[in-house]
Amino acid sequence: MIKWKRDKVEIKDGVEYSIKAHPMQNQAALIIRSFDNDHEGDYTCEASNAFGKTSQTVNLFTLGMF
């Protein structure tokens, strides 16, 4: 099972986000359909199965114009 969270709140697949999982390739993807500054923050991917659970968090931010 794959879950994505933003700032500890679970993200649902829908209009704003698309969640893709490819367990056979050990891949999970979170697609932000229209990114802007409001999407900045910590994103966590949680993966679990009968053998256990793991997670990884990244901080997503935008760079200002130069």
LONUTI-520597 format. One line per field, with one value per residue: residue number from 0; residue in three letters; x, z, y of N, C-alpha, C in turn. Coordinates in nm, 4 decimals, padded with zeros to 6 digits. Each point is the difference from the previous one (the first is absolute). Example, Ala and Ser with C-alpha at 12.3 -4.5 7.8 and 13.67 -1.06 7.14 Angstrom:
2
n <- 0,1 .
res <- ala,ser .
n_x <- 01.3190,-00.0350 .
n_z <- 00.7800,-00.0720 .
n_y <- -00.5690,00.1050 .
ca_x <- -00.0890,00.0820 .
ca_z <- 00.0000,00.0060 .
ca_y <- 00.1190,00.1190 .
c_x <- 00.0900,-00.0770 .
c_z <- 00.0000,00.0730 .
c_y <- 00.1200,00.1090 .
This chain:
66
n <- 0,1,2,3,4,5,6,7,8,9,10,11,12,13,14,15,16,17,18,19,20,21,22,23,24,25,26,27,28,29,30,31,32,33,34,35,36,37,38,39,40,41,42,43,44,45,46,47,48,49,50,51,52,53,54,55,56,57,58,59,60,61,62,63,64,65 .
res <- met,ile,lys,trp,lys,arg,asp,lys,val,glu,ile,lys,asp,gly,val,glu,tyr,ser,ile,lys,ala,his,pro,met,gln,asn,gln,ala,ala,leu,ile,ile,arg,ser,phe,asp,asn,asp,his,glu,gly,asp,tyr,thr,cys,glu,ala,ser,asn,ala,phe,gly,lys,thr,ser,gln,thr,val,asn,leu,phe,thr,leu,gly,met,phe .
n_x <- 00.0844,-00.0341,00.0503,-00.0552,00.0856,-00.0706,00.1115,00.0158,-00.0526,-00.0785,00.0673,-00.1081,-00.0085,00.0200,-00.0681,00.0412,-00.0159,00.1017,-00.0443,00.1256,-00.0241,00.1274,-00.0670,-00.0244,-00.0035,-00.0649,-00.1073,-00.0010,-00.1034,00.0276,-00.1056,00.0594,-00.1287,-00.0060,00.1344,-00.0159,00.0249,-00.1301,00.0715,00.0689,00.0960,-00.0225,00.0523,-00.0858,00.0815,-00.1120,00.0835,-00.0985,00.0391,-00.0172,00.1076,-00.0745,00.0569,00.0034,00.0735,-00.0237,00.0610,-00.0554,00.0797,-00.1167,00.0795,-00.0357,00.0704,00.0386,-00.0603,00.0943 .
n_z <- 00.0000,-00.0812,00.0874,-00.0447,00.0682,00.0207,00.0616,-00.0088,-00.1064,00.0017,-00.1107,-00.0603,-00.0761,-00.0853,00.0075,00.1248,00.0451,-00.0545,00.0484,-00.0270,-00.0088,-00.0016,00.0798,-00.1172,-00.0194,00.1150,-00.0667,00.0490,-00.0541,00.0355,-00.0741,00.0033,-00.0254,00.0946,-00.0025,00.1239,00.0509,-00.0185,-00.0923,00.0407,00.0438,00.1080,-00.0853,00.0488,-00.0444,00.0310,00.0140,-00.0124,00.0581,-00.0253,-00.0591,-00.0150,00.0493,-00.0983,00.0197,-00.0865,00.0553,-00.0867,-00.0115,-00.0439,-00.0795,-00.0211,-00.1070,00.0579,-00.0694,-00.0918 .
n_y <- -00.1166,00.0973,00.0865,00.1115,00.0780,00.1080,00.0344,-00.1312,00.0613,-00.1090,-00.0265,00.0419,-00.1066,00.0992,00.1130,00.0230,-00.1263,-00.0632,-00.1158,-00.0342,-00.1294,-00.0366,-00.0846,-00.0498,00.1322,-00.0249,00.0447,00.1228,00.0592,00.1237,00.0207,00.1191,00.0035,00.0918,-00.0041,00.0485,00.1195,-00.0126,-00.0623,00.1051,-00.0805,-00.0727,-00.0876,-00.0903,-00.0943,-00.0666,-00.0997,-00.0884,-00.1126,-00.1272,00.0477,00.1091,00.1089,00.0889,00.1066,00.0962,00.1033,00.0832,00.1061,00.0409,00.0722,00.1257,00.0225,00.1117,00.0936,-00.0150 .
ca_x <- -00.0844,00.0731,-00.0715,00.0735,-00.0487,00.0603,-00.0022,-00.0644,-00.1399,-00.0008,-00.0370,-00.0854,00.0050,-00.1140,00.0201,00.1246,00.1122,-00.0136,00.0872,00.0318,00.0847,00.0492,00.0715,00.0955,00.1217,00.0311,-00.0175,-00.1247,00.0101,-00.1031,00.0000,-00.0744,-00.0496,00.0249,00.0806,00.0252,00.0606,-00.0858,00.0330,00.1258,-00.0137,00.0540,-00.0769,00.0456,-00.0510,-00.0003,-00.0240,-00.0127,-00.0487,-00.0026,00.1323,00.0350,-00.0382,00.1088,-00.0438,00.1040,-00.0540,00.0777,-00.0540,-00.0180,-00.0062,00.0267,00.1077,-00.0436,00.0494,00.1264 .
ca_z <- 00.0000,-00.0098,00.0409,-00.0054,00.0932,-00.0077,00.1358,00.0837,-00.0402,-00.1142,-00.1308,-00.0767,-00.1458,-00.0446,-00.0953,00.0274,00.0057,-00.0580,00.0704,-00.0806,00.0680,-00.0837,00.0973,-00.0619,-00.0268,00.1240,-00.0272,00.0342,-00.0484,00.0296,-00.1054,00.0327,-00.1334,-00.0300,00.1150,00.0322,00.1323,00.1018,00.0102,00.0717,00.1301,00.0157,-00.0598,00.0495,-00.0636,00.0924,-00.0662,00.0973,-00.0448,00.1079,00.0606,00.0760,-00.0451,-00.0116,-00.0524,-00.0381,-00.0081,-00.0726,00.0057,-00.1342,00.0021,-00.1277,00.0001,-00.0499,-00.1298,00.0067 .
ca_y <- 00.1166,00.1258,00.1207,00.1253,00.1006,00.1337,00.0557,-00.1024,-00.0201,-00.0920,00.0529,-00.0902,00.0084,00.0797,00.1088,00.0718,-00.0937,-00.1342,-00.0929,-00.1170,-00.0987,-00.1091,-00.0832,-00.0919,00.0767,00.0724,00.1418,00.0685,00.1381,00.0974,00.1013,00.1214,00.0368,00.1408,00.0407,00.1397,00.0157,-00.0611,-00.1421,-00.0184,-00.0640,-00.1342,-00.1087,-00.1289,-00.1212,-00.1128,-00.1284,-00.1084,-00.1308,-00.0986,-00.0102,00.1188,00.1335,00.0964,00.1298,00.0960,00.1361,00.1004,00.1344,00.0539,00.1453,00.0658,00.0988,00.1291,00.0436,00.0718 .
c_x <- 00.0895,-00.0913,00.0936,-00.0632,00.0723,-00.0168,-00.0880,-00.1490,-00.0007,-00.0520,-00.0832,00.0197,-00.1231,00.0401,00.1364,00.1240,-00.0347,00.1031,00.0168,00.0894,00.0337,00.0827,00.1044,00.1325,00.0466,-00.0100,-00.1363,00.0177,-00.1199,00.0118,-00.0867,-00.0405,00.0285,00.0718,00.0075,00.0552,-00.0828,00.0308,00.1321,-00.0258,00.0645,-00.0968,00.0611,-00.0673,00.0134,-00.0351,-00.0066,-00.0496,00.0054,00.1333,00.0413,-00.0426,00.1252,-00.0558,00.1215,-00.0665,00.0962,-00.0678,-00.0019,-00.0141,00.0285,00.1167,-00.0533,00.0595,00.1277,-00.0009 .
c_z <- 00.0000,00.0441,-00.0151,00.0985,-00.0262,00.1365,00.0915,-00.0297,-00.1261,-00.1259,-00.0718,-00.1499,-00.0466,-00.0991,00.0181,-00.0054,-00.0717,00.0685,-00.0849,00.0809,-00.0980,00.0891,-00.0625,-00.0337,00.1238,-00.0187,00.0471,-00.0427,00.0463,-00.1055,00.0460,-00.1333,-00.0375,00.1201,00.0137,00.1426,00.1117,00.0202,00.0719,00.1339,00.0015,-00.0567,00.0452,-00.0777,00.1025,-00.0775,00.1072,-00.0694,00.1191,00.0744,00.0793,-00.0669,-00.0070,-00.0537,-00.0329,-00.0167,-00.0769,00.0167,-00.1409,00.0098,-00.1386,00.0172,-00.0583,-00.1358,00.0201,-00.0952 .
c_y <- 00.1237,00.1136,00.1182,00.0967,00.1311,00.0637,-00.0850,-00.0230,-00.0855,00.0682,-00.1059,00.0237,00.0767,00.1066,00.0649,-00.0897,-00.1298,-00.0884,-00.1245,-00.0925,-00.1118,-00.0923,-00.0922,00.0698,00.0768,00.1506,00.0481,00.1452,00.0815,00.1094,00.1160,00.0610,00.1460,00.0605,00.1511,00.0062,-00.0629,-00.1480,-00.0252,-00.0679,-00.1368,-00.1028,-00.1322,-00.1118,-00.1118,-00.1266,-00.1083,-00.1264,-00.0955,-00.0081,00.1234,00.1290,00.0872,00.1308,00.0857,00.1359,00.0890,00.1347,00.0561,00.1518,00.0544,00.0960,00.1297,00.0309,00.0797,00.1166 .
